[in-house]
Amino acid sequence: METGLHTSVAVDRTPARATLLGPQVAAFAALFLLYSNLLGIAVSHHGVPRALAGAFPLLLLAWPAGVEILRTRRLVLQPAFFLVALFLAVQTISAAFSRDPQVSIKAVRDSLFEGTLLYLFVTNAVRTPSAVRGATWALLLAAAPMALVPLHQQATGSFKRDYGGLAQVEGTGFRTGEVQGGSEVVQRRLGGPIGEKNRYAQVMLMLLPLGLFRFWAERSRALRLAALAATAFSLIGFGLAFSRGGAVGLVLLLAAMVVLRIVDFRRFALVVAVVALLFVAMPQYWNRIATSGSAAGFLTGEAGRTAEMDGAMAGRVTEMLAAGYVFADHPVIGVGPGMFRKYSQRYGNRLGIRRLEEGRRAHSLYLELAAETGALGLFAFLGAVGVTLLGLDRVRRGFAGEVPGISRTATAWFLVLVVYLATGLFLHLAYERYFYVALALGGATLQAAADSRRERAQPVPAGAAEVPA
């Protein structure tokens, strides 16, 4: 498939495109609702039926997708879609051999609606450079409520209020090492509208590259300021979760920027300075991150580190190793979607690290996928990501000199997927719509690139204006 994306394209000579504002707004609204988790909050806090909340974004996306299919007489099937469909097929086969088919069938159903269908609808609804840009802004707009309400919660200490589900708190927090009034200060970890602190850190960090690259690509001063604000919101939300795994993801994101030479030194220094300001504003984060060394020492066999490992870290190590052993015993199609938690105690308690009193998830995207869907499922999942990353890298490199604005668009989505993969080292596949939205918009960028290249190859009528992508 031909790929490429341009900062400006000739005005479309098909009158039908001028009528797409309404349908595309519906697509942007669906993406905003999905990313902000307002629909999830509606279910968990306000009694909205789960089926209705799950179907609503797909219905919103079906309108622009249908309009585009009718207009172009073409159904978009990105190469990654076939691997996404293969992953669903492997899940289905694995579920058929599961020892608890009801649990596995539910997981397959969730993967169908939050994964395969969502990917198909997004890649057909968002096809043009301007549509990709609008979809990016829809996600960046979600950063404001996702960060500002939890920030107010932190500033006021109102941790017992969840503000209608927009500022949820999970767990009792951690000791910061500071003493006030004779008592050691405990910092609560915020979950925002997600309700799960590590996941909240992940989805906010995924917005960071989008905000940065929109800031560098937009021409309007107002939009540049809006992108800068969205970048700040993403870092605020990320920081309020106090996630150690998220910090690793941030470091790997910065490393990817350096290794792949994605940004020049001046811009990289700016990013590092902004991140440094985050840690200056939240010094208790350093205390949280420092405890990660105990796990590293344990895994490398450093003497004394096992005793220092906190309970949460010991549990994570136990769960990850258990998933590895489950995969070793079921290497082809795994034990079935959603089934690792039913095996975690039996395998984990053999290790003697920490006793698991209940079934637990693996806390690793790769190990849990391997345990539940085997090598076939892991191959299909990572293959879909790999195909998309390779395509985005071709667009990033191929148009860096000629059309730097849209090269940055592809770069941003490349880095979003890098963030997901990096944080996936410590997070299993849950809230999977966030992954599939990112994967689909990466695929949509490739489709927009191919269409844009074909359009540029056609002669432009005299007097035709150019519009920004």
C-alpha positions as CSV (number, residue, x, y, z in Angstrom):
1,M,0.0,0.0,0.0
2,E,1.3,3.4,-0.9
3,T,1.8,5.7,2.1
4,G,2.5,9.4,2.5
5,L,0.9,12.4,4.2
6,H,1.2,16.1,3.2
7,T,1.0,19.3,5.0
8,S,-1.2,20.8,2.3
9,V,-3.3,19.3,-0.4
10,A,-5.3,20.8,-3.2
11,V,-8.9,21.5,-2.5
12,D,-10.9,18.3,-3.3
13,R,-12.6,18.6,-6.6
14,T,-15.4,16.3,-5.3
15,P,-18.3,18.5,-4.1
16,A,-19.4,15.8,-1.7
17,R,-16.5,16.4,0.6
18,A,-17.9,19.8,1.5
19,T,-20.9,18.1,3.1
20,L,-18.8,15.9,5.4
21,L,-18.6,18.4,8.3
22,G,-21.6,16.9,10.1
23,P,-20.5,13.2,9.9
24,Q,-16.9,14.0,10.8
25,V,-18.0,16.0,13.8
26,A,-19.9,12.8,14.9
27,A,-16.6,10.9,14.6
28,F,-14.8,13.4,16.6
29,A,-17.5,13.4,19.3
30,A,-17.2,9.6,19.5
31,L,-13.5,9.8,19.9
32,F,-13.8,12.4,22.6
33,L,-16.4,10.3,24.5
34,L,-14.3,7.2,24.2
35,Y,-11.0,8.8,25.4
36,S,-12.5,10.9,28.2
37,N,-14.3,7.8,29.5
38,L,-17.5,9.7,30.0
39,L,-19.4,6.8,28.7
40,G,-17.7,4.5,31.2
41,I,-18.6,6.9,34.0
42,A,-22.2,7.0,32.8
43,V,-22.3,3.2,33.3
44,S,-20.5,3.0,36.6
45,H,-21.8,6.1,38.3
46,H,-25.1,7.1,36.7
47,G,-26.9,3.9,35.8
48,V,-26.7,4.0,32.0
49,P,-27.0,0.5,30.5
50,R,-23.6,-0.9,29.5
51,A,-24.9,-2.1,26.1
52,L,-26.2,1.4,25.3
53,A,-23.0,3.1,26.3
54,G,-21.0,0.6,24.3
55,A,-23.0,0.9,21.2
56,F,-23.3,4.7,21.2
57,P,-19.7,5.5,19.9
58,L,-19.9,2.8,17.3
59,L,-23.2,4.3,16.1
60,L,-21.6,7.8,15.9
61,L,-18.7,6.4,14.0
62,A,-21.0,4.4,11.6
63,W,-22.4,7.6,10.1
64,P,-19.2,9.2,8.8
65,A,-17.8,5.7,7.9
66,G,-20.9,5.0,5.9
67,V,-20.8,8.4,4.2
68,E,-17.1,7.8,3.2
69,I,-17.8,4.3,1.9
70,L,-20.7,5.5,-0.2
71,R,-18.7,8.5,-1.5
72,T,-15.6,6.6,-2.4
73,R,-17.3,3.2,-3.1
74,R,-14.4,1.7,-1.2
75,L,-14.2,0.0,2.2
76,V,-10.8,0.7,3.9
77,L,-9.1,-2.4,5.1
78,Q,-5.6,-1.5,6.4
79,P,-3.0,-4.3,6.5
80,A,-3.1,-4.1,10.3
81,F,-6.9,-4.8,10.2
82,F,-6.2,-8.4,9.0
83,L,-3.9,-9.0,12.0
84,V,-6.5,-7.4,14.3
85,A,-9.0,-9.8,12.9
86,L,-6.5,-12.7,13.2
87,F,-6.0,-11.8,16.9
88,L,-9.8,-12.0,17.4
89,A,-9.9,-15.3,15.6
90,V,-7.1,-16.7,17.9
91,Q,-9.0,-15.4,20.9
92,T,-12.1,-17.2,19.7
93,I,-10.3,-20.5,19.2
94,S,-8.6,-20.2,22.5
95,A,-12.0,-19.5,24.2
96,A,-13.4,-22.7,22.8
97,F,-10.8,-24.6,24.8
98,S,-11.1,-22.5,27.9
99,R,-12.0,-24.2,31.1
100,D,-14.5,-21.4,31.8
101,P,-16.0,-20.6,28.4
102,Q,-18.4,-17.9,29.8
103,V,-15.4,-15.8,31.0
104,S,-13.6,-16.2,27.8
105,I,-16.6,-15.5,25.6
106,K,-17.2,-12.3,27.4
107,A,-13.5,-11.3,26.8
108,V,-13.9,-12.1,23.1
109,R,-17.1,-10.1,22.9
110,D,-15.4,-7.1,24.4
111,S,-12.5,-7.5,22.0
112,L,-14.9,-7.6,19.1
113,F,-16.7,-4.3,20.0
114,E,-13.9,-2.4,21.7
115,G,-11.2,-3.7,19.3
116,T,-12.0,-5.1,15.8
117,L,-15.2,-3.1,15.1
118,L,-13.9,0.0,16.6
119,Y,-10.7,-0.2,14.5
120,L,-12.8,-0.8,11.3
121,F,-15.1,2.1,11.9
122,V,-12.4,4.6,12.8
123,T,-10.3,3.8,9.8
124,N,-13.3,4.2,7.5
125,A,-14.6,7.3,9.2
126,V,-11.3,9.2,9.4
127,R,-9.5,9.1,6.0
128,T,-8.3,12.6,5.1
129,P,-5.4,14.6,6.6
130,S,-7.9,17.2,7.9
131,A,-9.9,14.4,9.5
132,V,-6.8,12.9,11.2
133,R,-6.0,16.4,12.5
134,G,-9.6,16.8,13.8
135,A,-9.5,13.4,15.5
136,T,-6.2,14.4,17.2
137,W,-7.8,17.5,18.5
138,A,-10.8,15.6,19.8
139,L,-8.4,13.5,22.0
140,L,-6.5,16.6,23.1
141,L,-9.7,18.3,24.1
142,A,-10.4,15.4,26.4
143,A,-7.2,16.2,28.3
144,A,-8.8,19.2,30.0
145,P,-11.6,17.6,32.0
146,M,-9.4,14.5,32.5
147,A,-6.7,16.6,34.3
148,L,-8.4,19.7,35.7
149,V,-10.9,18.0,37.9
150,P,-8.3,15.6,39.5
151,L,-6.0,18.6,39.9
152,H,-8.7,20.4,41.9
153,Q,-9.2,17.3,43.9
154,Q,-5.5,17.2,44.7
155,A,-5.3,20.9,45.5
156,T,-8.3,20.8,47.9
157,G,-7.6,17.4,49.4
158,S,-11.2,16.4,48.6
159,F,-10.3,12.7,48.1
160,K,-13.6,11.5,49.4
161,R,-15.5,13.1,46.5
162,D,-15.4,11.7,43.0
163,Y,-17.0,14.6,41.3
164,G,-19.5,12.5,39.4
165,G,-16.8,10.0,38.5
166,L,-14.4,12.5,36.9
167,A,-12.0,12.3,39.9
168,Q,-11.8,8.8,41.3
169,V,-9.3,7.7,43.9
170,E,-8.0,4.1,44.2
171,G,-6.2,2.7,47.3
172,T,-4.9,4.4,50.4
173,G,-1.8,6.1,48.8
174,F,1.9,5.9,49.7
175,R,4.1,7.4,52.4
176,T,6.1,10.4,51.0
177,G,8.8,10.4,53.8
178,E,7.6,13.9,54.9
179,V,6.3,14.6,58.4
180,Q,3.6,17.2,59.2
181,G,2.0,17.6,62.6
182,G,3.9,14.7,63.9
183,S,2.4,12.3,61.3
184,E,4.0,11.0,58.2
185,V,2.4,12.4,55.0
186,V,0.5,10.0,52.8
187,Q,-0.1,10.9,49.2
188,R,-3.2,9.6,47.5
189,R,-2.8,8.3,44.0
190,L,-5.5,9.7,41.7
191,G,-7.3,7.7,39.0
192,G,-9.1,10.6,37.3
193,P,-12.1,9.5,35.2
194,I,-10.5,6.1,34.5
195,G,-10.7,5.0,38.1
196,E,-7.5,3.0,37.9
197,K,-4.3,5.0,38.7
198,N,-1.8,3.2,36.5
199,R,-4.2,3.2,33.5
200,Y,-4.9,6.9,34.1
201,A,-1.2,7.6,33.9
202,Q,-0.9,5.5,30.7
203,V,-3.7,7.2,28.8
204,M,-2.6,10.7,29.9
205,L,1.0,10.0,28.8
206,M,-0.3,8.9,25.4
207,L,-1.6,12.4,24.8
208,L,1.8,14.0,25.4
209,P,3.3,13.4,21.9
210,L,0.0,14.5,20.3
211,G,0.1,17.8,22.2
212,L,3.8,18.4,21.5
213,F,3.6,17.7,17.8
214,R,0.4,19.7,17.3
215,F,2.2,22.6,19.0
216,W,5.0,22.3,16.5
217,A,2.8,21.7,13.5
218,E,-0.1,24.2,13.9
219,R,0.2,27.6,12.2
220,S,-2.4,29.5,14.3
221,R,-1.1,31.0,17.5
222,A,-4.3,30.2,19.3
223,L,-4.1,26.5,18.3
224,R,-0.4,26.4,19.3
225,L,-1.4,27.7,22.7
226,A,-4.2,25.2,22.9
227,A,-1.8,22.4,22.1
228,L,0.6,23.6,24.7
229,A,-2.2,23.7,27.3
230,A,-3.3,20.1,26.3
231,T,0.4,19.0,26.7
232,A,0.4,20.5,30.2
233,F,-2.9,18.8,31.1
234,S,-1.5,15.5,29.9
235,L,1.5,15.8,32.2
236,I,-0.6,17.0,35.1
237,G,-2.9,14.0,34.9
238,F,0.1,11.7,34.4
239,G,1.8,13.1,37.4
240,L,-1.2,12.8,39.7
241,A,-1.3,9.1,39.2
242,F,2.2,8.7,40.7
243,S,2.8,5.7,38.6
244,R,6.2,4.0,38.6
245,G,5.4,2.1,35.4
246,G,4.3,5.3,33.8
247,A,7.7,6.9,34.7
248,V,9.4,4.0,32.9
249,G,7.1,4.7,29.9
250,L,8.1,8.4,30.0
251,V,11.8,7.5,30.0
252,L,11.4,5.1,27.1
253,L,9.4,7.8,25.2
254,L,12.3,10.3,25.6
255,A,14.8,7.6,24.7
256,A,12.8,6.8,21.5
257,M,13.0,10.5,20.6
258,V,16.7,10.5,20.9
259,V,17.5,7.1,19.3
260,L,15.2,7.7,16.3
261,R,16.3,11.4,16.1
262,I,12.7,12.4,16.1
263,V,13.3,15.9,17.4
264,D,16.3,18.2,17.3
265,F,18.3,19.0,20.4
266,R,16.5,22.3,21.1
267,R,13.1,20.7,21.1
268,F,14.3,17.7,23.1
269,A,15.7,20.0,25.7
270,L,12.4,21.8,25.9
271,V,10.6,18.5,26.5
272,V,13.1,17.5,29.2
273,A,12.7,20.9,30.9
274,V,8.9,20.5,31.0
275,V,9.2,17.0,32.4
276,A,11.7,18.3,35.0
277,L,9.2,21.0,36.1
278,L,6.6,18.2,36.7
279,F,8.9,16.5,39.1
280,V,9.8,19.7,40.8
281,A,6.1,20.4,41.3
282,M,5.6,16.9,42.6
283,P,8.7,16.0,44.6
284,Q,6.9,13.1,46.3
285,Y,7.0,11.3,42.9
286,W,10.7,10.8,43.4
287,N,10.1,8.8,46.6
288,R,7.6,6.7,44.7
289,I,10.0,6.0,41.8
290,A,12.9,5.2,44.2
291,T,11.2,2.0,45.4
292,S,11.3,0.6,41.8
293,G,15.0,-0.2,42.4
294,S,14.1,-3.0,44.8
295,A,12.4,-5.0,42.1
296,A,15.3,-4.5,39.8
297,G,17.6,-5.8,42.5
298,F,15.5,-8.8,43.1
299,L,15.4,-9.7,39.4
300,T,19.2,-9.4,39.1
301,G,19.8,-11.4,42.3
302,E,21.3,-8.5,44.3
303,A,21.6,-9.5,47.9
304,G,19.2,-7.9,50.3
305,R,16.8,-6.5,47.7
306,T,14.1,-9.0,48.2
307,A,13.4,-7.8,51.8
308,E,13.3,-4.2,50.6
309,M,10.7,-4.9,47.9
310,D,7.3,-3.3,48.8
311,G,4.2,-5.5,48.7
312,A,2.8,-4.1,45.5
313,M,6.1,-4.6,43.7
314,A,6.4,-8.2,45.1
315,G,2.9,-8.9,43.9
316,R,3.7,-7.6,40.4
317,V,6.8,-9.7,40.1
318,T,4.9,-12.8,41.3
319,E,2.1,-12.2,38.8
320,M,4.4,-11.6,35.9
321,L,6.5,-14.7,36.5
322,A,3.3,-16.8,37.0
323,A,2.2,-15.6,33.5
324,G,5.5,-16.7,32.0
325,Y,5.1,-20.2,33.5
326,V,1.5,-20.4,32.3
327,F,2.7,-19.6,28.8
328,A,5.4,-22.2,29.0
329,D,2.7,-24.8,29.8
330,H,0.3,-23.6,27.1
331,P,2.5,-22.1,24.4
332,V,0.2,-22.2,21.2
333,I,-3.2,-20.7,22.0
334,G,-2.9,-20.1,25.8
335,V,-5.5,-20.8,28.5
336,G,-8.2,-18.6,27.0
337,P,-9.0,-14.9,27.1
338,G,-9.7,-13.6,30.6
339,M,-8.5,-16.8,32.1
340,F,-5.0,-16.0,33.5
341,R,-6.4,-14.8,36.8
342,K,-7.9,-18.3,37.4
343,Y,-4.3,-19.8,37.0
344,S,-2.4,-17.0,38.8
345,Q,-2.6,-18.4,42.3
346,R,-1.7,-21.9,41.4
347,Y,1.4,-20.8,39.5
348,G,2.3,-17.7,41.5
349,N,2.2,-19.3,45.0
350,R,4.8,-21.8,43.9
351,L,7.4,-19.0,43.6
352,G,7.7,-18.1,47.2
353,I,7.8,-14.3,46.6
354,R,4.4,-13.2,47.7
355,R,1.4,-15.3,48.4
356,L,-1.6,-14.4,46.1
357,E,-4.8,-14.6,48.1
358,E,-7.0,-14.2,45.0
359,G,-6.8,-14.4,41.3
360,R,-4.8,-11.6,39.8
361,R,-4.0,-10.1,36.4
362,A,-0.5,-10.4,35.0
363,H,0.3,-6.7,35.0
364,S,2.2,-7.1,31.8
365,L,0.6,-6.8,28.3
366,Y,3.0,-9.2,26.7
367,L,3.1,-11.9,29.4
368,E,-0.7,-11.9,29.8
369,L,-1.3,-12.1,26.1
370,A,1.1,-14.9,25.9
371,A,-0.5,-16.8,28.8
372,E,-4.1,-16.3,27.5
373,T,-3.7,-16.5,23.7
374,G,-0.3,-18.2,23.3
375,A,2.3,-17.4,20.7
376,L,-0.3,-17.1,17.9
377,G,-2.2,-14.4,19.7
378,L,0.9,-12.5,20.7
379,F,2.1,-12.7,17.1
380,A,-1.1,-11.3,15.7
381,F,-1.3,-8.5,18.3
382,L,2.3,-7.4,17.9
383,G,2.1,-7.8,14.2
384,A,-0.8,-5.3,13.9
385,V,1.3,-2.8,16.0
386,G,4.5,-3.5,14.0
387,V,2.8,-3.0,10.6
388,T,1.4,0.3,11.7
389,L,4.7,1.5,13.2
390,L,6.6,0.6,10.0
391,G,4.1,2.5,7.9
392,L,4.2,5.6,10.2
393,D,8.0,5.5,10.2
394,R,8.0,5.5,6.3
395,V,5.7,8.6,6.3
396,R,7.8,10.2,9.0
397,R,11.0,9.8,7.1
398,G,9.6,10.1,3.6
399,F,8.1,13.5,4.1
400,A,10.3,15.1,6.8
401,G,12.0,17.5,4.3
402,E,9.2,18.1,1.8
403,V,6.2,18.3,4.2
404,P,7.4,18.5,7.8
405,G,4.0,19.4,9.3
406,I,2.4,16.1,8.3
407,S,5.6,14.2,8.9
408,R,5.1,15.3,12.5
409,T,1.5,14.0,12.5
410,A,2.8,10.5,11.6
411,T,5.6,10.9,14.2
412,A,3.1,11.8,16.9
413,W,1.0,8.7,16.3
414,F,4.2,6.6,16.1
415,L,5.2,7.8,19.6
416,V,1.7,7.3,21.0
417,L,2.0,3.6,20.1
418,V,5.6,3.6,21.6
419,V,4.1,4.9,24.8
420,Y,1.5,2.2,24.9
421,L,4.0,-0.5,24.2
422,A,6.4,0.9,26.9
423,T,3.7,1.2,29.6
424,G,2.5,-2.3,28.5
425,L,5.6,-3.7,30.2
426,F,3.7,-3.2,33.5
427,L,0.0,-3.1,32.4
428,H,-2.1,-5.8,31.0
429,L,-4.6,-5.3,28.1
430,A,-7.6,-3.6,29.8
431,Y,-9.6,-0.6,28.7
432,E,-8.5,-1.9,25.3
433,R,-10.4,0.8,23.4
434,Y,-7.5,3.2,24.2
435,F,-5.1,0.9,22.4
436,Y,-7.4,0.4,19.4
437,V,-8.2,4.1,19.1
438,A,-4.5,4.8,18.9
439,L,-3.8,1.9,16.5
440,A,-6.8,2.9,14.3
441,L,-5.8,6.6,14.1
442,G,-2.3,5.5,13.2
443,G,-3.9,3.4,10.4
444,A,-6.1,6.3,9.4
445,T,-2.9,8.5,9.1
446,L,-1.5,5.9,6.6
447,Q,-4.8,5.9,4.7
448,A,-4.8,9.7,4.5
449,A,-1.2,9.6,3.4
450,A,-2.0,7.2,0.5
451,D,-5.0,9.3,-0.6
452,S,-3.1,12.5,-0.3
453,R,-0.3,11.2,-2.4
454,R,-2.7,10.1,-5.2
455,E,-4.4,13.5,-5.0
456,R,-1.1,15.3,-5.3
457,A,-0.2,13.3,-8.4
458,Q,-3.3,14.7,-10.2
459,P,-3.0,18.1,-11.9
460,V,-4.4,21.0,-9.8
461,P,-6.9,23.2,-11.7
462,A,-5.9,26.8,-12.1
463,G,-6.9,29.0,-9.1
464,A,-7.3,26.1,-6.7
465,A,-6.5,27.0,-3.2
466,E,-4.5,24.9,-0.7
467,V,-5.8,24.0,2.7
468,P,-3.7,22.9,5.7
469,A,-3.7,19.3,6.6
